[in-house]
Amino acid sequence: MKYPWMTEEKLQMLYKTVEMDEYEKLCMGNSIQNKLPFVLCHNDFWAGNLLFADDGSLVTILDWQTAFFASPTQDLAALLALGLPSICRRKNEKEYLQFYFDTFKYYLEKFNVKDDKGYRKLDFKTLEQSYRTSLKVTVFSVITTWENFDKSGDNGGESENCIQYLLEDID
C-alpha cells in the first residue's frame, strides 16, 4: 500500500465522509449540535482563493460557487488545515483558536452587535468542539484535491501529511 497509515477503517470513514448526505449532515449538524447560529461559509477557504495587494492587504476572496450556511468554524478549519504545514497547524492550533475566539468576541463589542445570536455566551470549549467537527468536513476538501497533489510531485510530502494528520486528529 502506498500510504501505510491508511488503514481499512480510515478508508471506510473517508468513503462515508465523501457521501453527500454525510457531508451535509456534518456541515448542518455542527452548528445544531454546538448550538451555534449558521453563518455564510465560503466552503473552499484556503490561500489559493485569497487575492492580496502588493502591500499585503486582502483585496478579495475568490471562488464562491460552493458557499453555504454552516458553522462559524468551517472556514477557519479549512484555512488552517489547507493553508498551513500540518505540523505547524498541530503545534499552534490552540493559539490560533484562542486568537479567533478573542478577536470574534472583541468585534462583537467593538461594533456593538445587538442581535449576536448567542455568540457572547459562546465558550472556548464549544468553539473547539465545533472546530473539531469542521476538520471532518475539511477532509472532504483534501480528498477532492489529493489526487492532483499526488500527481504533481508530492509537494514535499505535505499533501500526504495533511490527510494523515487530519485523519488522526478527527479520530
Secondary structure, 3 states (H helix, E strand, C coil): CCCCCCCHHHHHHHHHHCCHHHHHHHHHHHHHHCCCCCEEECCCCCHHHEEECCCCCEEEECCCCCCEEECCCHHHHHHHHHHCCHHHHHHHHHHHHHHHHHHHHHHHHHCCCCCCCCHHHCCHHHHHHHHHHHHHHHHHHHHHHHHHHHHCCHHHHHHHHHHHHHHHHHC
